[in-house]
């Protein structure tokens, strides 16, 4: 794709002080990146480690609302979530080979740059912990759920900021909401 046909970035969020990494830079660096293993919760959605403290999650199924939720939780609770540094989308060609006569189909691909938190997941560590540690983890999780339940309802059924319902059951529906409750 020539420079004049380069799809523009649609910037949704940029944390002050973070230097934006463009899609072509991410693509170039991916060869040298270590991909999260299949037992890691980020594996499914194309998450890549860019440095010891930075990860990027991108793809056509990655949505800005995921980053919005992380930012909301960071700002309204004490639940530890990765800091979101930047979110943007751009049009990317369908990933198949084309001849010169073919018309390319473009898809919106979203990139979420976030803090890479150290540590192991609960499911990997649970069997190694003693009873006291397990109880502490259970109490922390209980506190997180209680914090989420204390968030005032918005008077509608949908996502943040009166967005649509994000539920696979409604994928083929004409109306995704939001719905009055």
Secondary structure by P-SEA (a helix, b strand, c coil): cccccccccccccccccbbbbcaaaaaaaccccccccccccccccccccccccbbbbbcccccaaaaaaaaaaaaccccccccccccbbbbbcccccccccbbbbbbbbbbbbbbbccccccccccccccaaaaaaaaaaaaaaaaaaaaccccccccccccccccccccccccccccccc
